Amino acid sequence: MSPFPKGTQYIFSGKSAIAVILRFLRHERVLNDKSAQVLVSEWLGTWVYMTMHAYCFPTMVMNKKVRALMVYHQWGFPQHMEAIEKFARTHKLYLIEDCAHTIDSTYNGKRVGTFGRVALWSLSKFFSTPVGGALSAKDRKLRQFVAREYRHHDKRCEREVMQGLRKGGTEVARAYAVYDRLTKCPAAAKAVALLEYKKGAVEVRRRNFEMLRKAVWGTKEEKLMTNSTVVPWMVPLFCGAKNALVARALERAGFESGVYHFDVNRNMLNPRFVECVALPCHQALSVRDIERIIQIVRKTQG
């Protein structure tokens, strides 16, 4: 039993997977040098962009130097893939799916992570492990490339990274800076992820999401589910002028939250980012916790 497509290869982290994919594209001359560009979304994590800069130039503007496209399914909500696939075919772009925030989601009945030439996931976004990633490639040459990269995995660097992650603070940033040197997924990280998946972690997350959806979502939020089934990383809620008030109330009660920007068009080619509150729905939250979150949201919204 696995949350990923058959033949998925496990890797040190989602950022490590991005580095390996880009190294492969450099090896295959899809990206000739660091000036070759990859089309990306806004609001990706800073370390994603920094990882990419070692191999290419991430851009949000289509131009003649763009050779690949990395589509990010924000918080697990699938992008409108028919438009993105057509765009990639028209411009002969190598299509990469960033599924770091996605697990068990579908678009038009097709599993997210199976649209692109390659897809990547982050185990740590969904399971209680600090590292771990996965990579699923349709390209046999890429799968073979990943297998060869395993042989260059730096065990000493891995030990230092794990120590840094345990220390926290600025040491986490130091650890992130060398993720591209690490390929093999630690056996413990893979074991934890597969065990938690087997025990129903994704189903608990799905239950929590559906409780929040039923209780606090409105028409604007429901449009995010068009043609999709979703098991999200976080749940967007559009509270307008009260976004910050809701987020602070949740944080004071001990729940992870914050104010972010969400692409309500779900289309990196034509995005429309709207400010929202992020609601947690992870499997460590009980039914009682979710009911408390609902209560806080309703009270704060008035």
C-alpha positions in Angstrom: 0.0 0.0 0.0 1.4 3.4 -1.1 0.1 6.9 -1.5 2.0 7.3 -4.7 1.8 5.9 -8.3 3.4 2.5 -9.0 7.1 2.7 -9.6 7.6 5.8 -7.5 11.2 6.3 -6.3 11.8 7.7 -2.8 14.2 10.5 -2.2 15.6 12.6 0.6 13.1 15.5 0.3 10.9 17.3 -2.2 13.6 19.9 -2.7 16.1 17.1 -3.3 13.7 15.7 -6.0 13.6 19.1 -7.7 17.4 19.2 -7.8 17.6 15.7 -9.2 15.0 16.5 -11.9 16.9 19.7 -12.9 20.2 17.9 -13.0 18.7 15.4 -15.3 17.3 18.1 -17.6 20.8 19.7 -17.6 22.3 16.2 -18.4 19.9 15.8 -21.3 20.5 19.3 -22.6 16.8 20.3 -22.1 18.4 23.0 -20.0 21.6 24.0 -21.6 23.0 26.1 -18.7 21.9 28.1 -15.7 20.4 30.8 -18.0 17.8 28.3 -19.3 14.5 29.1 -17.7 11.7 27.1 -16.0 8.2 28.7 -15.8 7.0 28.6 -12.2 4.1 29.9 -10.0 4.2 32.8 -7.6 4.3 32.1 -3.9 6.4 29.0 -4.0 8.6 28.6 -0.9 11.9 30.6 -0.9 14.0 27.5 -0.7 12.3 26.0 -3.8 13.5 29.0 -5.9 16.9 28.9 -4.3 17.3 25.2 -5.1 16.3 25.9 -8.7 18.8 28.7 -9.1 21.7 26.2 -9.0 20.6 24.7 -12.2 18.4 27.2 -14.1 16.5 30.5 -13.8 12.9 30.2 -12.4 10.7 32.8 -14.1 7.0 33.8 -14.0 7.1 35.3 -17.5 6.9 33.1 -20.6 9.8 33.8 -23.1 12.0 32.1 -25.6 14.4 30.9 -23.0 11.8 28.8 -21.1 12.4 25.1 -21.6 10.3 23.5 -18.8 7.2 24.3 -16.7 6.8 23.4 -13.1 3.1 23.4 -12.0 2.4 23.7 -8.3 -0.9 22.3 -7.0 -1.3 24.9 -4.2 -2.1 23.3 -0.9 -3.3 20.2 -2.7 -5.9 21.9 -4.9 -5.3 20.8 -8.5 -4.5 23.3 -11.2 -6.7 23.4 -14.3 -4.4 20.9 -16.1 -6.1 20.8 -19.5 -5.0 24.4 -20.1 -1.5 23.8 -18.7 -1.0 20.6 -20.6 -2.0 22.3 -23.8 0.3 25.2 -23.1 3.2 22.8 -22.4 2.6 20.9 -25.7 2.3 24.1 -27.7 5.6 25.4 -26.5 7.3 22.0 -26.2 8.0 22.4 -22.5 9.0 19.6 -20.1 6.1 19.4 -17.7 7.0 18.9 -14.0 4.3 18.5 -11.3 5.1 19.9 -7.9 2.8 17.8 -5.6 4.5 18.7 -2.4 1.2 19.8 -0.9 -0.8 17.1 -2.7 -1.8 13.6 -1.8 -4.7 11.5 -3.1 -6.2 14.4 -5.0 -7.7 14.0 -8.5 -8.6 16.3 -11.4 -11.2 15.3 -13.9 -11.0 11.8 -12.4 -7.3 11.5 -13.0 -4.8 11.3 -10.2 -2.8 14.4 -9.5 0.9 13.6 -10.1 0.2 11.6 -13.3 -0.3 14.6 -15.7 3.4 15.7 -16.1 6.5 13.9 -17.4 7.6 13.7 -13.8 6.0 14.5 -10.4 7.5 15.0 -6.9 6.1 14.9 -3.4 7.2 15.8 0.1 6.5 13.2 2.8 7.1 15.7 5.6 4.1 17.7 4.5 1.7 14.8 5.3 3.5 12.5 7.7 5.4 12.9 11.0 8.9 12.8 9.5 11.2 15.8 9.1 12.4 14.6 5.7 11.5 12.3 2.9 10.3 12.8 -0.6 9.1 10.9 -3.7 9.5 11.1 -7.4 7.4 9.5 -10.1 8.8 9.6 -13.7 7.2 8.5 -17.0 10.7 8.8 -18.5 12.7 5.6 -18.1 16.0 7.5 -18.6 15.0 9.8 -15.7 14.3 6.8 -13.4 17.7 5.4 -14.3 19.3 8.7 -13.7 17.8 8.8 -10.2 19.0 5.3 -9.4 22.6 6.4 -10.4 22.3 9.5 -8.3 21.6 7.4 -5.2 25.2 6.2 -5.4 26.4 9.8 -4.8 24.3 10.2 -1.7 26.5 11.8 1.0 25.9 10.0 4.3 28.0 12.3 6.3 26.1 15.3 5.0 22.9 13.5 5.8 23.9 13.1 9.5 24.8 16.7 9.7 21.5 17.8 8.1 19.5 15.6 10.5 21.4 17.1 13.5 20.7 20.6 12.2 17.0 19.9 11.8 16.8 18.6 15.3 18.4 21.8 16.6 16.0 24.1 14.7 16.4 27.8 14.3 19.1 29.0 11.8 20.4 25.4 11.6 17.3 24.5 9.5 18.3 27.0 6.9 21.8 25.5 6.8 20.3 22.1 6.3 18.0 23.2 3.5 21.0 24.7 1.7 22.5 21.3 1.0 19.4 19.3 0.3 20.4 19.1 -3.4 23.4 16.9 -2.3 21.2 14.3 -0.7 19.3 11.7 -2.7 18.4 8.6 -0.8 15.4 8.7 1.4 16.2 7.7 5.0 14.7 4.3 5.6 13.0 5.5 8.8 11.3 8.4 7.0 9.9 6.1 4.3 8.8 3.6 7.0 7.0 6.2 9.1 5.2 7.6 6.0 4.0 4.2 4.8 2.9 3.1 8.3 0.9 6.3 8.9 -0.7 6.0 5.5 -1.6 2.4 6.2 -3.1 3.5 9.5 -5.4 6.0 7.8 -3.6 9.3 8.2 -4.9 10.5 4.8 -8.4 9.5 5.6 -8.3 11.5 8.9 -7.1 14.5 7.0 -9.9 14.0 4.5 -12.4 13.8 7.4 -11.1 17.0 9.0 -11.2 18.8 5.7 -14.8 17.8 5.0 -15.8 19.0 8.5 -14.3 22.4 7.9 -15.7 22.6 4.4 -19.2 21.8 5.6 -19.1 24.2 8.5 -17.2 27.4 7.3 -16.9 27.3 3.5 -19.0 29.4 1.2 -19.5 29.7 -2.5 -16.1 31.3 -3.1 -14.3 28.4 -1.5 -16.4 25.7 -3.1 -15.3 26.9 -6.5 -11.9 25.6 -5.6 -13.3 22.1 -5.8 -14.5 22.3 -9.5 -13.7 19.0 -11.3 -11.6 17.9 -8.3 -11.3 15.7 -5.2 -8.9 17.1 -2.7 -7.0 16.0 0.4 -5.4 19.3 1.3 -2.2 20.3 3.1 -4.0 23.4 4.5 -7.6 24.7 3.9 -8.0 28.2 2.5 -10.8 30.4 4.0 -11.6 33.9 2.6 -12.6 36.2 5.4 -11.9 39.5 3.7 -11.0 42.2 6.2 -11.1 39.7 9.1 -8.4 37.4 7.7 -5.8 38.6 10.2 -8.2 38.5 13.2 -9.2 34.9 12.4 -5.6 33.8 12.0 -4.5 35.4 15.3 -7.5 33.9 17.2 -6.5 30.5 15.9 -2.9 30.9 16.8 -3.7 32.2 20.3 -5.7 28.9 20.7 -2.7 26.9 19.7 -3.6 26.1 16.1 -1.3 26.6 13.2 -2.6 29.4 10.9 -1.6 32.5 9.1 -2.6 34.9 6.3 -1.5 33.9 2.8 -2.4 34.3 -0.9 -4.3 31.7 -2.8 -4.7 31.4 -6.5 -8.5 31.2 -6.8 -8.2 30.6 -10.6 -6.1 27.5 -10.0 -4.2 28.3 -13.1 -0.6 29.4 -13.0 -1.0 30.8 -16.6 -3.7 33.2 -15.5 -3.6 33.4 -11.7 -5.6 35.5 -9.4 -4.2 35.5 -5.9 -6.6 36.4 -3.1 -5.7 36.8 0.6 -7.0 34.1 2.8 -6.6 32.4 6.2 -4.9 29.0 6.3 -6.8 26.4 8.4 -5.0 23.3 9.6 -6.5 19.9 8.9 -3.7 17.4 9.6 -4.2 14.0 11.1 -3.0 15.0 14.6 -6.2 17.1 15.0 -9.1 15.3 16.6 -12.8 15.8 15.8 -12.9 18.0 19.0 -10.0 20.1 17.7 -11.7 20.7 14.4 -14.9 21.6 16.2 -12.9 24.1 18.3 -11.4 25.6 15.1 -14.9 26.0 13.6 -16.1 27.7 16.8 -13.2 30.1 16.8 -13.7 31.0 13.1 -17.5 31.6 13.5 -17.0 33.7 16.7 -14.3 35.8 15.1 -16.1 36.3 11.9 -19.2 37.4 13.8 
